[in-house]
Amino acid sequence: MKRLTLISFLIALLSIVICQLSVAQVGTWKSYLSYYQPQQIVKAGSNIIFVRASNGLYNYNLNDHSITTYDKINTLSDTYISHIAWNQQVKRLIIVYQNSNIDLMDLNEDVTNISSFYSKSMTESKTVNNIYIHKQYAYLTTAFGIVKVNMERAEIAETYNLGHNISYVGISNENIYAQINDNNYTAVFSASLSNNLIDPNNWTVTTDYPTNIFDADTSDWDKYLPIVVTLNPGGPKYNYFGFMKYENGKLYTCEGGSSDTQNTPAVQIYNNDSWHIYQDNIPSITGYSYYNTYCIDYDPTDTAHVFVGARNGLYEFRNGKFINLYNSNNSPIEAYNGKSFNSQLITGVKFNTDGTLWFLNSQAPTQSLIELTKDGKFVSHSIPEIMKLNDNGYTNKSLGNLSDMRFDSNGYLWFVNNNWYIASLYRYDLKNNTVIGFNSFTNQDGKSIENVTAVSCTREDMNGDTWVGTNRGLFLLEKSQIEESSPVFTQVKVPRNDGTNYADYLMDGFNITCIAIDGGNRKWIGTYNTGLYLISADNMEQLQHFTSTNSKLLSDNILSLAINNDNGEVFIGTDQGLCSYISDATTAAIDMTEDNVYAYPNPVQPGYDGQITIVGLSFDADVKILSVSGKLINQGRSSGGTYTWNGCDLNGKRVASGIYMVATATSDGNKGVVCKIAVIR
């Protein structure tokens, strides 16, 4: 074998044209958390202030004016921070999360996790009410008593189960005082620090305690809040991401709505690494409340023109500025009870390619599907199949949560009723004004799926098949069944491959909340309480299962998914905020050319052990990685337009320094292009 000399290797390295794009590595995570609303400010050392904001954390350097944000992906152990406090004696910040997990962080950003309280099995609530710092200790007040943390040794020192909800703690003259707040019972416990405080008998009720001992120290807040409100740590304004879509090079997001809460509206568009927050002071203009934004879509004939469906009507925006509110005053939209302006539920919005807007009016006495034409006229479409809700003295109202609208490749409009009362899936034929509904699910084996109380989503894959997510699992409506009035739903069977010839239904019984299809025709499946799954293009293999414990995923409750198939970034909306994962699949190129096929990182630097990514490939392209002598090093098929190589040969051994050729061919065997990868060990 001919070996490259050092000089020839360097010459070859310099001859490689490296695409200078800012691309994240496959397998990396990123968070998009809000730091908008300050909640706590604590001074640390001489020039650092820590800010808990929107249940996230950042610091501000008073000297150089720099801002550093922290999250589960780059520093911390968990997400959703409920309390912070600085201990000057040990020079550590204690961070307490909503789930009672605990981090300690010093000014060098070294983090030590204390998980023993979080992982301890208890019948009592472990919610932390407050933190009190004394010497090297942090005293955490809880619903059952006090947890004493030794911040120097990074451990739980003692736990005082007092059988009461403790709001605040204070220490004075070697005595500890605890304020009890049990519903209608309030009192103060006291004890000597020299006593065995684990024994509740050593605590006594007292009325003799120092004045103001339970008053919070607000000096840092008062002093630094005027500075903090001028800061811009970046990120969205809100952490609500119940609805997302990635189109037109932008991530369109809103809260996703809730029938039980009046959350602040959260229409936020991510584009070019910045967030555009839509105008939300609308009540001062309309005189009506504005909350629970359910869905969003943009006009394909004018992408600055956006409509948002919300709890009390249909909102129109242009360039993020409010234009109009459509409700029962100026449109066919109706309230759930025929009169309330605060409950006119627009739970689905979707533009057709010609700029016609279609939207769904849930729980309306006579309305359901409404069309807003390009010239601004409203057209009501009578659909008896979805007028079956009996509620609030009305009969045959539109169903409770008509949502998740999409057009398929045949021009049909699909939507669901994501509600326990007639949980169902619908296919609407615009040309004939006809609807076919599916509110029972029988699989290919004749098995009827019982207790389907939620149909959350539906997506069409690259084969033209329709996937349906329910609280009872994942169903497939094959392309051949789309036109059928009584189609057979398929539950994909995955062989066990254990010699028994048995198979299991794919994701049977899982509570599916959202589905997204990537550039490789793989299925990303979001669930409630069990995290995020990636299913192979042939539906036979679970490629990934991300949870909050085995990955940087913020929460196991996935609310929404969206994919940028240009770079493989999967956006994951959770009940704890937004994060993303760079996957190894992108949209396939129509033609592979020398200009669009390239690898990164390139050159591969010493110490790098991540995936090497080749992009710009055609769908299901054949990829071979060869040494300069022509020896086969690695081979496989692309996922959409992407192929990844782990830097190892066919025997699993890491390759040596050198130049490696990437030879490609289309799925039908036509010769493709060649690019080069330089590896430096």
Beta strands, then each sheet from edge to edge (+ up, - down):
strand 1: 29-32
strand 2: 38-44
strand 3: 48-53
strand 4: 56-61
strand 5: 67-70
strand 6: 81-87
strand 7: 92-97
strand 8: 102-105
strand 9: 111-114
strand 10: 128-134
strand 11: 137-142
strand 12: 145-150
strand 13: 155-161
strand 14: 166-172
strand 15: 175-182
strand 16: 185-192
strand 17: 204-205
strand 18: 243-247
strand 19: 250-254
strand 20: 268-271
strand 21: 274-277
strand 22: 293-299
strand 23: 302-310
strand 24: 313-318
strand 25: 321-326
strand 26: 346-351
strand 27: 357-361
strand 28: 369-372
strand 29: 378-381
strand 30: 389-391
strand 31: 394-397
strand 32: 402-407
strand 33: 413-417
strand 34: 424-429
strand 35: 434-438
strand 36: 455-460
strand 37: 466-470
strand 38: 473-477
strand 39: 493-495
strand 40: 503-505
strand 41: 512-517
strand 42: 523-527
strand 43: 532-535
strand 44: 542-546
strand 45: 558-564
strand 46: 569-574
strand 47: 577-582
strand 48: 598-600
strand 49: 612-615
strand 50: 622-627
strand 51: 632-637
strand 52: 642-645
strand 53: 658-665
strand 54: 671-679
sheet 1: 1+ 47- 46+ 45-
sheet 2: 2+ 3- 4+ 5-
sheet 3: 6+ 7- 8+ 9-
sheet 4: 10+ 11- 12+ 13-
sheet 5: 14+ 15- 16+ 17-
sheet 6: 18+ 19- 20+ 21-
sheet 7: 22+ 23- 24+ 25-
sheet 8: 26+ 27- 28+ 29-
sheet 9: 30+ 31-
sheet 10: 32+ 33- 34+ 35-
sheet 11: 36+ 37- 38+
sheet 12: 39+ 40-
sheet 13: 41+ 42- 43+ 44-
sheet 14: 48+ 49- 52+
sheet 15: 51+ 50- 53+ 54-
end
